[in-house]
């Protein structure tokens, strides 16, 4: 799976998994912050828990703790980078 494939998959999984019915994958910029309260997707802490489950289930990548989640959940692009690095063992 390429980075672009992962980004597109993440967008779809976030929309369906977090029930964000009012947006489409095309509406999501890969560089927008996921948890910023002023811009981006404006996800909250409950969404973060669900997102951890989605990443583990769909990509086989564990997120060990809150610090690792903060690093991984910067944006769709950041999360795709995190997933790729864990899948390749880097």
C-alpha positions, -999 to +999 in steps of 0.1 A: +000+000+000+014+034-009+013+065+013-014+080-009-035+048-007-032+049+031-042+086+032-072+079+011-082+048+032-077+068+064-101+096+052-128+070+044-123+051+076-124+083+097-156+094+080-173+060+084-158+050+118-164+084+134-197+089+117-188+122+101-217+122+077-215+158+066-181+155+048-165+134+020-129+122+016-124+150-009-133+175+018-103+165+039-069+180+033-042+155+043-023+183+061-052+196+082-048+190+120-070+163+132-076+177+167-073+214+164-103+232+178-100+261+154-095+243+121-092+209+106-114+180+116-118+192+152-119+156+166-121+151+204-107+127+229-134+101+223-126+102+186-090+096+194-098+064+212-119+052+182-092+063+158-066+041+178-090+011+173-094+019+136-057+021+130-050-011+149-078-030+132-073-018+097-035-014+095-022-038+122-004-009+139-005-004+176-004+030+192+012+024+226+003+055+246-009+091+246+025+105+236+027+082+206-009+091+197-001+128+198+028+122+174+008+100+151-024+121+150-011+154+138-028+150+104-039+124+079-004+127+063+013+124+096-008+093+105+000+077+071+037+083+078+034+068+112+016+037+098+041+032+070+071+035+095+055+009+118+046-015+089+081-014+075+097-016+110+115+017+108 
